[in-house]
Structures are given as structure tokens and as C-alpha cells.
């Protein structure tokens, strides 16, 4: 099963992934992010990922990498203490 494309659906706050076979997989962003502790900056990055790169958002959710992705966003620009 190969994906054609994914789009962000603002009406349902979801990612709609469309497949060659005619199937649509809807990922509910509220449920995908439920229980995830996100600081404001990471939440903004997560929202931008869903809207600007929905295929990447779907990949992160389906690979169960959401917590890791958020952790990286939190620590991306943190410089170690010298």
C-alpha cells in the first residue's frame, strides 16, 4: 500500500493520508498528541509540522516517534553548559 499524499484537515484537526488504492487514513491530531507533554515552543513546531508537512507528521505518528520528535525540538537549540 503506497501513499499518494497527505493533507492537513483544519475542520477535523486531522491528517488525511490518501493511498493509491483509494483508501483514506485519518489521523486525529488531538488523539495522537493526547498525554504528550509539550512546552509551548514544541507545540508550535508540532502544529507547523501537521500543517506544513502532513506526510512527515503522519510518519512520526505511525512510527510511534512523537515523544522523541518533541524531545528533539525541545533540545534542538539548547547549548550545553561549558
N, C-alpha and C positions, 0 to 999 in steps of 0.2 A: 504494500500500500504506500504510494508516494503522494506527498503533499504537493499541491499546486501553489497555494499561497495562504496566508493568514492575515486577518484584518482585526482591528480593534472595534468592537461594537459598543459605542457610548451609551446606547439605550439600555443595555443589559449589563454594562461594565464587564464585558467578557471578550475573550479572544475566539474568533470563529476561524477554525482551520479547515480549509476546503481540500478535498482529495480528488485524484483523477477519477476514481470510481463513483463519484457523485455524493460521497458521504461528507457531512459537516460535523466536526467535533467542536463543541462549545465548551470553553474553559471559563468557569466563573471566577473572576479575579478576586472577589470577596472571599470565596471559599478557599482559593489557592493560597491567599495570604492570611487566612484565619490562624490565630495563635502565633504568628510571626511577630517578633519584637523588632520594630523598625524605628530608628530615630528619624526625625523629620527629613534630614538630607537624603537618607536611604529611601524613604518613602517617595520622595520626589523623583529619585533615579528609577525606582520601580515603576512609578506611573509613566515616566518618559519611555521606559523600555516597552511597556504594554502598548502605548500609543504609537511610538515611532518605529519600533522593531517587534511587532507582534509575533513573528515567527521565532525570534530569539526568546521572547517571553514564554511561548509555548514549549520550546525546547528545555528551558530552565525548569518549568513546572513538571513536564513529563519525565525528565531525568531526575526529579526529586533533588534539585540543586538550589532551591530558592533560598534556604538559610545560608548556604555557602556564598551565593551571589551577593546577598545583602551584607554578609560579613566583609567580603572583599570591598564593596562600595564604602562601608564604614571606615575601613582601614587603608583605602587606596592612597590617600594623600597624607596619612599620618606619618610623620617623620620620627624615627627612633631617637630617643634621648642620647646625646653624645656625652 
